[in-house]
Amino acid sequence: MENLYAILGVAPNASDDDIKKVYRSLAMRYHPDRNQAPGAEARFKAVTKAYEVLSDPVRRAEYDQSVNHRIVLDAESEAFELWRSVFALNGANLPN
């Protein structure tokens, strides 16, 4: 399961306005009409999906509930994936 907060680069306690502001910034940066770089379209779709869930209070509550009650089988791998997503927000790709 992807961490929608990490995709947008916001904290789980971010306000609706903060989420909207970050979404607009990322959507402008990665929109396929503005960014022809490889992976920009996939990044745009991920950002849009994350915003669709986190901007809806009901869906956000359901997502938060599912994240808080899941079992982490490989904590080291999950932590590494979170770091990769943070670096990816700034255009850096970490090796596997």
N, C-alpha and C positions, 0 to 999 in steps of 0.2 A: 504494500500500500504506500503510495506516495504521500509525503508530508506536504499538504497544501500550503501550510504556513511558510515552509521553507521555499517552495516554488515562488511565492510572492516576496519572500524575504521579510516577513513581518512576524512579530511575536504573537503567540496565541491570545494574548489579552489586548491586541490591537483594536482600536475603535473602527467603526464602519467607515468613517471619513478617512482614516489612515489607510485602510485596505483599498478604498476607492482611489485614493491619490496614487498609491504605489501601482495599482493595476493600470491606471491610465498611462503612467510613465512607462511601464514595461510593455504595454500594448503598442504604444507609439514606437518604442525602440525595436520591437520584434515583428511588427506588422509586415506581412509579405510584400506589400506595395512599397514599403520604405526600406526594407532590409533584405537584400538578396543573398546574404551569407548562408552557407550550408547550416541547417539546423534551426534557422530563424523561424521558419513556419511551424516546426514542431514545438519550439519554445513558446511561440505565440499561442498555439492551441493549449498547451499545458497551463499557461498563465490565465487564459480565458476560462478553462475548466475550473481552476482553483478559485477564480473570482466568482464564478456562478454559484459555487457551493458556499463560499465564505460570505458572500453578500446577502444571502438569504438566511434570516435568523433561524428558521426551522431546520434547514439543511445543515447549517453551521453547528447547531446544537447536536444534531444526530452524528455529524462527523466527529465532533469533540468527544462525544460519548463513546464512539467506536474506537477512537485513538486511545482514550484513557483506560479502556478495558481489554486491550489486546495483550497477548503474551508475546514477549520478545524472546525469540529462540536464539538469536545470535547478536548480542548487544554490540560486539566489536564491529561487525559488518554493518549494522544499522547506523552506528555512529559515523563510520567512514562514509556511508551514503549521504548522511546529513551534511558532512563536511564537503563532499563533492558537490552537492546542490548549492551550498553557500558560495563555493569558488566559481561554479558555473554561472551564478548570477552576475559575476564580474568578468565573465568571458574566459576564465582559466579552466582548463580541463585537467583533472588529476588522473594519473594512470590507474589502471585497475589493480 
